[in-house]
Amino acid sequence: MVDNHSYSFFGQKVGLIIQSSSKNEPHIFFRLIKCKNDGSWEKPSIGEGKVIKFSLEEIVWIIRVLDKETNSWSSYHTFKDAKTQISFKWENGEYNKLWIHIGKYSKVLEYAQIKILELLLKHFLKEKIEFATTPIISKKSNSELMKNIIVQEEIITSKKNSINDTKYTEKIDNSNNIHSVNGIIKGETDKALLIQFDSGIDVWIPKSRIHSSFDQNKNDNQKFLIDDWILKKNEVLS
């Protein structure tokens, strides 16, 4: 039994990624991204797209819709005073198309995708009730989720380029504030560094968000210039 899962449903304009970062955590993530006008896709690693965390109780409600016990389920999520409306609804009361609305993102699933989603959620629920409700929960840092996101982006790019042979590059907004922090490199991929900061937190940081040179030798404490927003998002800065 694996510890984490990731599965994507993609169309021409909207992609939905279902993620469970650990069987020991009582929640899953729905992440939606859009195709931009230039043909590139939104990048979760730089804060683009929309992500919602669903609890075990909410997973049960979604499964209830998938099992056709009810025609729809809707709710609100609140984060930093911003409300996001969520709904799962069968199209016109029939059971061959399911509409998922999360904020400004909308995704429709056909029969095969609906069946895969149903099997995934039922598996997650069974797995998490067994492992995420024990007295001692082994919690992972967000480094594993960030690494999964970066890997998923590479897969998405590969899939889309193979379909239409369209090459695109990520646009970087240099208007963000930058902060100097000290840390130690603990791991590396082509697109990110796993940095252990002075606070003891390990975080995967995209290299596109690091604005200073760095020594790739591990275990050397060094200074990094990193965008404020990603440091705050990962609780490196308050």
C-alpha positions in Angstrom: 0.0 0.0 0.0 1.5 3.3 -1.1 1.5 6.4 1.2 0.4 9.0 -1.3 -1.7 9.3 -4.4 -2.1 11.7 -7.3 -4.5 11.4 -10.2 -5.4 14.0 -12.9 -8.4 14.7 -15.1 -7.6 17.0 -18.0 -9.6 18.6 -20.7 -8.9 21.4 -23.2 -9.2 24.2 -20.7 -9.4 22.9 -17.1 -7.4 20.3 -15.3 -8.4 18.7 -12.0 -5.8 17.0 -9.8 -6.8 14.8 -6.9 -4.0 14.4 -4.3 -3.6 12.5 -1.0 -0.2 13.4 0.5 -0.3 10.7 3.2 -2.7 8.0 4.4 -2.1 9.3 7.9 -3.7 12.7 7.2 -7.5 13.0 7.5 -8.0 15.0 4.3 -7.4 15.2 0.6 -6.8 18.0 -1.9 -8.6 19.0 -5.1 -6.5 21.2 -7.2 -7.8 23.0 -10.4 -5.8 24.8 -13.0 -6.7 26.5 -16.2 -5.1 26.7 -19.6 -4.0 30.3 -20.3 -4.6 32.3 -23.5 -1.0 31.7 -24.5 -1.4 27.9 -24.3 0.5 27.4 -21.0 -1.1 26.0 -17.9 -1.3 27.7 -14.5 1.5 26.6 -12.1 0.5 25.4 -8.6 4.1 25.8 -7.4 3.9 29.6 -7.8 0.5 30.0 -6.3 -1.6 29.8 -9.4 -4.8 27.7 -9.7 -7.2 26.8 -6.9 -6.7 24.2 -4.2 -9.3 23.0 -1.7 -8.7 20.6 1.3 -11.6 18.2 1.9 -12.1 16.6 5.3 -13.3 13.0 5.8 -16.9 14.2 6.4 -16.8 16.1 3.1 -15.4 13.1 1.3 -18.5 11.2 2.6 -20.8 13.8 1.1 -19.1 13.7 -2.3 -19.3 9.9 -2.3 -23.0 10.2 -1.5 -23.5 12.2 -4.7 -21.4 9.7 -6.7 -23.5 6.9 -5.3 -26.6 8.7 -6.7 -28.1 9.0 -3.2 -28.6 12.8 -3.9 -28.5 14.9 -7.0 -26.1 17.5 -5.6 -24.0 18.7 -2.6 -22.8 22.2 -2.0 -20.7 24.0 0.7 -18.4 26.9 1.4 -14.8 27.0 2.4 -13.4 30.1 4.2 -9.7 31.0 4.1 -8.4 34.4 5.4 -11.9 35.9 5.2 -12.3 34.7 1.5 -15.2 32.4 0.9 -15.1 29.8 -1.9 -18.3 28.2 -3.1 -18.1 24.4 -3.8 -20.7 22.2 -5.5 -20.9 18.7 -7.0 -24.0 18.2 -9.2 -25.3 15.8 -11.8 -26.2 17.5 -15.1 -30.0 17.9 -15.5 -30.6 15.2 -12.8 -29.0 12.5 -15.0 -26.0 10.4 -14.0 -23.7 10.5 -17.0 -22.1 13.9 -16.4 -21.0 15.4 -13.1 -20.2 19.1 -12.7 -17.7 20.2 -10.2 -17.6 23.9 -9.3 -14.9 25.3 -7.1 -14.9 29.1 -7.0 -14.4 30.3 -10.6 -13.2 26.9 -11.8 -15.7 24.4 -13.3 -14.9 20.9 -14.5 -17.3 18.3 -16.0 -16.5 14.6 -15.7 -17.8 11.9 -18.0 -18.8 8.3 -17.1 -15.3 6.7 -17.0 -13.8 9.7 -15.1 -16.7 9.6 -12.6 -16.1 6.0 -11.9 -12.4 6.5 -11.3 -13.2 9.4 -9.0 -15.7 7.3 -7.1 -13.2 4.4 -6.6 -10.4 6.9 -5.6 -12.6 8.6 -2.9 -13.8 5.3 -1.5 -10.3 4.0 -1.3 -9.1 7.2 0.4 -11.9 7.1 2.9 -11.3 3.5 3.9 -7.5 4.0 4.0 -7.7 7.2 6.1 -10.2 5.8 8.6 -7.8 3.0 9.2 -4.6 5.1 9.4 -5.6 8.7 10.1 -7.8 8.1 13.2 -5.2 6.4 15.3 -4.0 8.1 18.5 -0.5 8.9 17.1 -0.7 10.4 13.6 2.5 10.6 11.6 2.3 14.0 10.0 4.5 14.8 7.0 5.8 18.3 6.2 4.4 20.0 3.1 7.7 19.2 1.4 6.2 15.9 0.1 3.2 17.7 -1.3 5.3 20.4 -3.0 7.5 17.7 -4.5 4.4 15.9 -5.9 3.1 19.2 -7.4 6.4 19.8 -9.2 6.5 16.3 -10.5 2.9 16.6 -11.6 3.7 19.8 -13.5 6.4 18.0 -15.4 3.9 15.3 -16.3 1.3 17.9 -17.4 3.8 19.7 -19.6 4.9 16.4 -21.2 1.3 15.3 -21.9 0.3 18.7 -23.4 3.4 19.0 -25.6 2.9 15.5 -26.9 -0.7 16.3 -27.9 -0.2 19.6 -29.7 3.6 19.9 -29.8 3.2 23.4 -28.3 6.2 24.6 -26.4 5.7 27.2 -23.7 7.7 28.7 -20.8 6.6 29.8 -17.4 6.2 33.6 -17.0 7.7 34.9 -13.8 6.4 37.9 -12.0 9.4 39.8 -10.6 7.2 42.3 -8.7 7.1 40.1 -5.6 9.0 41.2 -2.5 12.1 39.2 -1.7 13.4 38.1 1.7 16.9 36.9 2.8 16.8 33.7 4.8 19.4 31.1 5.9 19.1 27.4 5.2 20.7 24.1 4.3 20.1 22.2 1.0 18.7 18.8 1.8 17.6 17.7 -1.6 17.3 18.8 -5.2 15.4 18.2 -8.4 15.8 19.9 -11.8 13.2 22.5 -10.7 13.4 22.8 -6.9 15.5 22.7 -3.8 14.5 21.0 -0.5 15.8 23.6 2.0 15.9 23.2 5.8 15.5 26.7 7.3 16.9 27.9 10.6 13.4 27.2 12.1 13.8 23.5 11.4 11.1 23.5 8.6 11.9 21.5 5.4 10.3 23.0 2.3 10.6 22.4 -1.4 11.2 25.8 -3.0 11.0 26.2 -6.9 14.3 27.4 -8.2 12.4 30.1 -10.2 11.5 31.6 -6.8 15.2 31.7 -5.6 16.9 35.0 -6.7 20.4 34.3 -5.5 23.2 32.0 -6.4 23.7 28.9 -4.1 26.2 26.2 -3.4 24.7 22.8 -4.4 26.8 21.0 -1.7 24.4 19.7 0.9 24.7 20.5 4.7 26.3 23.9 4.1 24.3 26.7 5.8 24.0 29.5 3.3 21.9 32.6 2.4 19.0 32.5 0.0 16.9 35.3 -1.5 13.4 34.0 -1.9 10.0 35.5 -2.7 8.1 36.6 0.5 4.8 35.0 -0.5 6.2 31.4 -0.8 8.0 31.8 2.6 4.9 33.0 4.3 2.8 30.3 2.6 5.0 27.6 4.0 5.2 29.4 7.4 9.0 30.1 7.2 8.0 33.8 7.7 5.1 34.9 9.9 
